[in-house]
Amino acid sequence: MSNFPALRDALFSNLTRHEAVYVAVSLLGEARTSDIAKLLDEDKANTTKRLEALVEDGRLTIVETANRKPGPGRPSRVWAIAD
């Protein structure tokens, strides 16, 4: 997937933002919030809200939560399509 801007534009032109996030996760497989946000050219806070809504709907699941750096800070989450 070397042409991310074209993919992002195609997703956003035909899908809602929640649907675009879902499709991005399905394309990336298991992915961190930052990777999904980068693909969609969206900030991490908005991406996280959309991901959490998709978890509540039962469409996504969190497969890993870990602090990537020692010390305080928010844990990094890895998202995937729910079974």
C-alpha positions in Angstrom: 0.0 0.0 0.0 2.3 2.7 -1.1 -0.4 5.2 -2.2 -1.9 6.0 1.2 -3.3 9.5 0.2 -5.2 8.0 -2.7 -6.6 5.2 -0.5 -7.6 7.6 2.2 -9.3 9.9 -0.3 -11.2 6.9 -1.8 -12.3 5.8 1.7 -13.5 9.2 2.9 -15.3 10.0 -0.4 -17.6 6.9 -0.2 -17.7 6.0 3.5 -18.5 7.6 6.8 -15.5 8.2 9.0 -16.5 5.3 11.3 -16.7 3.0 8.3 -13.4 4.3 6.9 -11.7 3.4 10.3 -13.2 0.0 10.1 -12.0 -0.6 6.6 -8.5 0.7 7.5 -8.3 -1.8 10.4 -9.4 -4.6 8.0 -6.8 -3.6 5.5 -4.0 -3.2 8.0 -4.9 -6.3 10.1 -3.9 -5.8 13.7 -2.9 -2.1 14.0 -2.0 0.5 16.6 -4.1 3.6 16.9 -1.2 5.7 15.6 -1.0 3.6 12.4 -4.7 3.9 11.7 -4.7 7.6 12.3 -1.7 8.1 10.1 -3.3 6.1 7.3 -6.5 8.2 7.5 -4.6 11.5 8.1 -6.6 12.0 11.2 -5.5 12.9 14.8 -5.2 10.0 17.3 -7.9 11.4 19.6 -10.6 11.3 16.9 -9.4 7.9 15.7 -9.5 6.5 19.2 -13.1 7.7 19.6 -14.1 6.0 16.4 -12.3 2.8 17.3 -13.9 2.7 20.8 -17.3 3.2 19.2 -16.6 0.3 16.9 -15.6 -1.9 19.9 -18.9 -1.0 21.6 -20.7 -2.0 18.4 -18.9 -5.4 18.5 -17.1 -4.8 15.2 -13.6 -4.4 16.6 -11.7 -5.8 19.5 -8.6 -4.7 21.4 -5.9 -7.4 21.1 -3.1 -5.8 23.0 -2.7 -3.0 25.5 0.8 -2.1 26.6 3.0 0.9 27.5 5.5 1.3 24.8 7.7 3.5 26.9 8.5 3.1 30.6 6.9 5.6 32.9 3.7 7.5 32.8 1.6 7.9 29.7 -1.3 6.3 27.9 -1.0 2.7 26.9 -0.8 1.8 23.2 -3.6 -0.3 22.0 -3.7 -2.7 19.0 -7.1 -3.1 17.3 -8.4 -5.9 15.1 -11.7 -7.0 13.5 -13.8 -8.9 16.0 -14.5 -12.5 15.4 
